[in-house]
Amino acid sequence: MRLKIIKNIGFGLLLLIGVSFQSHALPPSANELITIDAQRIVWKGDLDAMIQRRIVRVLLPYNKTLYFLDKGGQQRGLMYDMMTEFEQNLNKQIASKNLKLHFIFVPTARDRLIPDLVAGKGDIIAADLTVTPERKKLIEFSSPIVSGVREIIVTSANGPTLNSLEDLSGKAVFVNPSTSYANSLKRLNAELIKQKKPPIIIKDAPGIFETEDILEMVNANLVPITVSDYYLADFWKKTFSNIRIHENLVLSSGGDIAFGFRKNSPELKKALDAFTDKNKIGSSFGNQKLQAYLKTVKWVKNSTDPTELKKFHALASIFQKYSSQYQIDWLLMTAQGYQESRLDQNKKSKVGAIGVMQIMPATGKELKVGNIDQVNNNINGGIKYIRYLIDQYYSKEPMTDLNKVLFAFAAYNAGPTRIQQLRVEAGKRGLNPNIWFDNVERIAAERIGSETVQYVSNIYKYSVAYKLVLELPSKK
């Protein structure tokens, strides 16, 4: 079967259906293999079959530590480096057979990692995946990458005083529901209920939020309390200086983090165990790679500081009015205003943008909303422009309402033509062109760098923080 080859694919996902290679012939290099949506491909087998097939698919979450793309499409991250090292080790072992394995990295939402592995849509899970009895019923694990893991409480520097786990009673804790942290909190709640104490209010973070994202929000006082593996919180403390690690508040201890793979794969287990025993965190290689990903980016600011909340409440009715008029979520629009100006109508940029929504005077005239030096008109103009972008470019696209707004924000920052080009490329590369997070944003990171990705991410985090503020009676 002949295939048309597309070069320089960036993510390196493969078209494997109907393709076979003779054992004596090497396949095309990894950057020459055609791409499609790798998660449609169903295949199961042990390492010996993978070697004959020449492909190992690695499922991993897209985040600031484990796997991400630099501008230009360079794959980076702790798990990327570890799996690349594993690939090189395996290829040395099979060199005499004139065979060569290619590891293909498939970024996958955290709540899909195990289901996709079991279904045969990947071969190895490379993530900070804690070994639990529930997970062991579904998949196998390698020797630990990290042992003795403690799940600990992390608060912002201005967070509540906590002397014991019982002090969490009645307080809100923000975690991704697909992590082991959520189960640990539920177990603690069972104990609190036995003691006739109010349970912890477990607030579900959006599924796209990794632990690093939530620690970032805690650092900015956007949420007061979360849970993290100690080693990860300690690592990010070097950048997130405003987080407080409560080493004495341990939800779970003695845990192991390991690579996951399908059951009945003894050859893969043997190879992975040998590799992790030599290269786990704590080894020279593991520690070197962990330190390599302490990076500086533009972190979110504190939008729920009392001073900032005064501006939020003062402008809430204006955002509600015009967001209702243009049928857009008012918290998302308020969050954009905070990202643009910190909700400061007096702010003027170096290029002449004005007010809360940072509108250029010429744009203000085109929008016909009146004098944008006045806060009502300025907010009206900003929301009207987002509505224009949605109507002009995304209204007829098969997107959720949230994604239409997220794409409009991206277009607001980088230009609609550029974002459309990124969507087209995402579709060609097996990603969903109608979903921003974990799909088109990856192409944006590769092609135009982190600015637009961080811009949209910040706005979404601010909107989540505002929603939490409004939901919690103690904060109203």
N, C-alpha and C positions, 0 to 999 in steps of 0.2 A: 504494500500500500504506500503510495507516494504522498508526501505531505509538503505543502508550501511552508517554507521556513520564515519566521519573523524574527529578526535579530534584535538584540538589546531590549529584552522584555522587562527589565526592572525587577519584578517580583519573581519571575521564573516559574510560574505555574505551567503545568504541562497538559497537552492533549495525549492521553494514554489509551483511549478507547480504540481498539482495533490495531494497535501498534505493537509489534514484537521485533526484537533484535536478535540476530543469530549470536550464539555464544562466543563466536570467534571475532565478532566485529564490534568495535566501540560505537556507542550512539553519538549523535551530535553533542557538542559542548552545551553546558547548561544554559548559556546565554543565547543559544540558537534554537531552543525548543519552542514550539508553538504554545500559546497560552489560551486557556479557557477558564471557566469557573471550575476550579479544582474540586470544589465540594460536591459536584455532580458525579464525580468518579467514585465508583464503589469497587474496592479490591481488598482482599484479605489474604494474608500469608505471613510466614515466619521470615527470618532474615535470609535464609538460603534462597527463598523464592524472590525476595527483594533484590538480591544480588543478581540473579538471572534476569530479573526485570529491569535492573540498573537504577531503580528509583526508590528513594525513601522520602515519604512525605511527613514533614514535621509540623504539627499543629501547635500554635503558640499565640498568646495574646499580644496585641500591639500596645506597648506602653513605653515609658521613659527609661526603663531599666532593662527589660527582657528583649524587646525587639522593636526597632523603629527604622525609618529611612532618613538619611541625611539628604540635604539638597543635592541633586545630581543622581539620586537613586541608590546611593551606597547603603547596603543593609548593615545595620549595626545592632548591638545589644548583647547582653550577657549570654542569653540562651542561643543567639545566633552564633556567637564565638564558640560556645561550648559544643554545639552541634557540628559546626564546621571542623573543629578539632576531631570530633568523633568520626566524621566523614573521612578525614585524612588518615586517621588510624586504620579504619576499615579498608581503605583503598591500598594501604601498604600491605595489609594482610592478604589481599586477593590479587596483588600485582602479577604474581606468577601465572595466574589463570587468564591473563590478558583481558581482565574485566575492570570496569570502573563504575562505581556508584555515584549517583548525583543526588544530593539532599535538596529537596524542594521545600521552601518555607511557606506555610499557608497560614497567614494571620486569621485568627478565629475568635469570635466572641467567647468570653470565659464560660458562659453557661452552655456553650455548644461543644466545648473541648471533649468531654467524655462521650456525649451522644454521637458525635461525628467519628471519634475513634472506634467506638463499638460498631458503628454502621459501616466501617470500612472506607471512610473518607479521609483517613490519615493513618500513619503508622506509629508515630511517637508523639506524645504530649510533652513539650518542653516548656514548663511553666513553674511558678512557685506553688506547685500543687501539693497540699498537705495530704499525707496518707491517713485515711480514716476508714473505719470498718465498713461504712456505707459505700465508699468508693471501691474498696477491695472486693466487694461483691460483683462489681461491674468490670474492673480492669485489673491488670497486674502492675506492679511497681518495681523499679530498679532498686539497687542499693541507694541509700540516701545521698542526695546532693548536699543537704544540710541536716544535721541531727540535733536533737535536744531543743527543738524550736519551741519558744514560748510565745503565746498570744497574749499581748499586754494592752492595757488601756493607754491611749494617747489623747491628750487634751491640748488646747491652745494655751499659751502663756497666761491668758486672761480667763481661762476656763474655770469651772467650779472646783472647789476644794474637795478632794477625794482621799480619804484615809483607808478605806476598805472597799471591797467589791459591793458590800451592802449599801454603800453610799450612792451607788448607781440607781438605786430604787427610785422609780418615778422620773428618772432623767432620760433624755433622748440621746440615743447613740446611733450614729450614721455609718452604715456598712453596706457593701454590695451583698445582696441576698444569696448570690450563688457561691459565696466563699464559706469556708469552715467557720469564720468568725460569727456568722449569723447563727449557726447551730450552737456554738459555744454560748452565745447570749441567751438562746432559748433554754439551754440547760440551767444557766444561772437563774433565769426567770422562774423555772420550776421550783428551785430552792427558795427564792424570795416569796413565792406564793405559799409554800409550806409554812414559812415564817409569818404569813399574813401581812406581808409588806407589798406595796404597789410594785408591779413589774416594771422592768426597763421598757421604755418606749423605743422599739427597734424601728428606726427610720431607714427605709430601703433607698439606697443610692441607685441612680440609673445603672442599668446593666453594663454600660460602656465605661463606667468609672472603675479604674484600677485603684489599688491601695495607694499608689503614689498620688493619684488625682485627689483622693480624699485627704491624705496628709497635707497636700497643697492647700486645700480648703481650710483645714484646721489651722495651718500656719497663718492663713489670712483672716482667722476668726470668722470665717463664713459658717462653719459648724463647730460646736464646742467639744464634742467627744467622738472618738472612733476607736477601732481595734486594729492592731497591726502585729505581724510577726516582729519580735524584738529586733532581729538582725536587720530587717528592712527599715524600721523606724530609726534605728541607730545610724544606719547608712545615710538616710535622707536628712537626719538632724544636722548634718554638716552644711546643708543648703537651707533647709527649713528651720531657721534658728528660733522661730517663735513657737515650736511645738514642745510640749512637755511630756516626756516618756515616764510613765509610772511603772517602774520595774517591779514594785511590790504588788501591783494589781494584775495578777496573772490569771487569765481565764482558762488557759490550757497550757500544759508543759510537757516536755519530753516528746514532742511531735517530730516527725520526719517529713522532709520535702524530697520528692523523687521524681524521676521521669516515669511517665505512664505509657503502657502499651497493651495491646490486646492479649487476652488470655490464650493459653496454649501456644506460646511463642518462646520455647526454651532456648533457641539459638540467639534470638534477640536479647533475651534476658541475660544470657551468659556474656555477650559482648558489652551490653550496657553496664552490667555490674562491674566488669573489669575496668571499664572506662571511668565510671563515677568514683570507684575506690581510689583511683589515681588522681582525679582532677576535681574533686568536690570542693565546695567552699571550705576554706581552711587550708587547702593545699596551696602551693606557690602559684600554680596556674589559676585556680579559682579566685584567690584573693586579688591577684593582679587584674583579672577581668572585672571583678566587682568594682574595684576602684576606678576603672576606666570610664565608668558611666555616671560619675558624679558630674553633672553638666549644669551650666548656668543658662537659664532661659528667663523670659519675662513672666514671672509668677503673678497669679491673680492678686488683686489688692483686697483690702478689708471693706467690703461694701456694706457689712452689717454692723460696723462700729456705730455706737450711739449717735455720734455727730453725723455720720453718713446717713443713718436711718432717719434723722430729722429731715434731711433733704428728700429722702425716699417718700416719707409720709406727706411732706409739703407738696410734692409733685404728683402723688399717686392719682389724684382725681383728674388731672390733666391727661396723664397717660391712659387712664381708664376711658376717658371721654373719646379721645381720638383713636385709641386701639379698638374700641367698640365700633366706632364709625367705619374704620377700615378693616374690621374683622380680623384682628391679629391679637395674639395673647399679650396682654398688657405687661405681664412680668418680663417677658422676653424683650419687649421694647424698652422697658425701664432699665433692664440689664444692659441693653445696647447703649442707652444714654449714660449709664455709669462707666462703661468701657470707654466711651468717647470722651467724656468730660468730667467724670466723677459727679455728674448731675449738677454741674456748675454753669449757669447761664452766662457768667462773666468771662468764661474762658475763651480766649482767641488763640488760634494756632499761628505758627510762623508763616503759613501760606495763606492766612486770612480766613480760615473756617471759624464760624461763630457759634457760641452757645452750647446748650446741653447736647444737641445732636451733631454739633460741629458741621454746620452747613455752609458751603461757600455762597457768597452773596449772589453770584450769577445763578446758582442752582435754586436759591430761594426765590428769585424772580420768576424762574421757569415754573416753579411749583405753585405760584400764585396763592400764597398763604398769608400774605401781608408782611409786615416788617419783622424779619427774623431776629432782630434785636430784642423782641418781646418773647418771653418764655413760652407763652401759649402758641404763638405762631411758629416758634422754633421747633417745638415738640410736634406740632401738627405737620410741619414740613418733613421732619425726619421720618415719621410713621407713614406719611403719604408717599414718600419716596420708596420705602420698603414695599408698600402695597403696589406701587408702580412696577418695581422689579419683579415681584411675584406674578402680577398680571401679564407682564410683557414676556417673561421667560419661563415661568414655572407653572402657571395656572392649569395648563392642559397636560402637564406631565403626570405620570402615575406615581405621585409622591404623597406621603402623609402631609398633613398641614404643618407639622413641626419641621419636616425636611424642607418644605417650600420656604419657610422663614429662615432656616439655617443657610440654605443656598443663597437667599437674598442677602443675608449678612456677609457671606463670602464674596458675593458680587459687589456689595457696597465697599468692601475693602480692597478687592483685587481687580474689579471690573467684570461685568457680565460676559464679555466676549472671552476673556481668559478662563473663567469658570466653565463656560460651555465647552471650551477646548479640553479642559480637564475631565469633564463628564464623558466626552467622546472617547478619550483615551482610557478612562476607567472601564468603560464598556468593552473595549477591545482587549483589555487585560484581565477579563474575567471577574471584574468587580461590578457592583451594582451602581449604575450612574445616577440612580434616584435616591441614594442614601448618602448623606454626608459623612457621618462618623464611621470610621473603620473601612470606608470605601473610597469615595472621591477625595477625602482629606489626605489619604495616603499619597495619591498622585500629586496633590497640592504640595505636600511636604517635599516630595522629590523634585518637582519642577520649579516651585517658586519659594521654597524654604519654609521656615516655621511661622512667619508673621501672620499669614491668613489663618493657618491652623490654630495658632494660639488665640487669635482674635475671636474666632467662632467658639472655641473651647471656653475662653474666659466668659463670654456672654452667657453661654449655657450654664456654667457654674454659678454665675451671679444670679441667674433666674431661679436655679434650684435653691440657693441660699435664701432669696426673698420668699420663695414658697414656704420654706421651713419656718421662717420668721412669722409668716402669717398663720401657719398651722398651729404653732405652739402658743397656748394661752399665756404662758409666762412671759412671752416676748411681745405680746400685743400692746 
